[in-house]
Amino acid sequence: METATISNILVVVRGKDDGEIVLDKANEIARLSGAKLHVVRVVHEAFAELSIHDIEISQELKTFLLQAEETMLQELIEPLKTSGTDVESATVWHKSDWEAVLEIAADVSADLIIKGTEHPVEGVIRTPSDWHLLRHAELPVMLVKPINWVKDAKILAALDVLDDEQEALNQRVLLRANQLRSLLGGQLHVISVYPSVEHWVGPVTVVIDFDGVRKTVSRDIENRVKRLVDGLDIQVDEVHAVEGFTEVSIQKAVEDLNAEILVMGTHRRSGTRGVIMGNTSEKILDTVKC
């Protein structure tokens, strides 16, 4: 079983405005956990990739761009250094930012990646950098939005407890959610969504007590969560067994609870299906405000 420790945090900075809030949240977690911050800015500009005949000019452009970004990065982390935070930084040139991030994460033995998140353009089928990180990272990725955290935050852990094959992933989600609750304070809520009972049962020729079925499923979910948390020695403040579509139900729960942080697992998916459909976690990423 994975242990939920944080010793090294990789912080991905895309720009000054993005970097300030990402570093602020990363520094808060580092301060509370005693972790070291590794801050990285991945740079790439296509116009600097010239032909071999212009390689000298190309190298000068790259150097200029890297130096400018490094100056910006140093300005961002200087207050952290002054306050005593253990922090180091690097500016690297790489065509694929998510691949560079994963390579650096491995180099620094990162336990957590923190970066600001982007919304994909509405109506455009594509796989943004965030999605690649979710699909390929073998460590937790925290995607933060430009919203300040509040004291005594509500943290929502999304589990699929009706699928026994997801138990290991559910345990990891609970461990990470509980770790954040321990560091930041607040309450830990758990949500597990199950499909519509009518569709689940299917067409029948006898009268069925659907409300009774819902209560049975809800009790089963609560019992499964209780067994999970008892095994992990975790205290959960409330369990929400919700009927409906996963993306819609989790988004509504985040809004109703005013949750600050949502912790969930993701399944790896590749190929055309992954590009067009996206994972449930990726769909949720674009809708929740936490």
C-alpha positions, 0 to 999 in steps of 0.5 A: 500500500502506498504511503501518503508522504510528501517530501518533494513537490514539483511546481510547474509555472506557466507564467507570472500570474499563474505562477503566483497562485500556484506557488502560494498553494505549493508553499502552503503545503510545503510549509505544513509538510516540510517538503522541498519545492522544485519549481520548473518553467518549461519553454518552447517557441516554434519560431526558434526552431529554425533550419540547420543553416540558421542554427547559430541564430536559433541557439541565440533565440533559445538562450534569450528566451530561456534567460527571460523566463529564468529571470521571471522565475527567480522573481517569483521564488525570491519571496519564498527563499527570503521566508526560508522555504527550501526551494530550487528552480530550473528553466528548460527547453522542451517541445512537450511540457508534460513529458518534460514535467514527468521527466523532472518529477522522476529526477527529483523523486517528486511525491506531488506535482502542482500546476495551474490548470487550463480549460480546453477551447469549447467545441474543440476535440483535443488532448491538453497537457493537463490530460496527458499528466493525468493519464501518464503520471504515476504520482498525484497531480494537483491542478489548481485554479485561480481561487484562494483556499479558505480555512477549514476547507471541505475536501471531497473524495470521489470513490467507485466503491461498487466496483471491487476492482477499484479498491486499491485506487479508492484507498489511494484516493482516501489516503491523499484526501485525508493527507490534505485534510490533515495538512490544511484542516477542515472536513473530509467528505466522500461521494460515490455515484451509482447509475439510475436505478430504473436503468440499472434494473432494466425493463421488468414486468413486475412492480418494483419498489425503486425507492427501496432499491435506492435505500439498499444501494445507498446503505451498501455504499455507506457500508463499503466506505466504512469498511475502507476507512476503518481499514485505513484508520481514517475519519470521514465526516460524511458519506454521500451516495448519489444516484445519477451521472458521475460528472453531473453528480460530482459537480453538484456535490462540489457546489452544494458542499462548497468544497475547496478540493476534489480528490479523484482517481483516473483511468489511463486511456489512449488512442482515438477513444481517449481523444474524443471521449476523454476520461470521466475525471477529465470531463469533471476537471473542466466543470468543477470550480475547486 
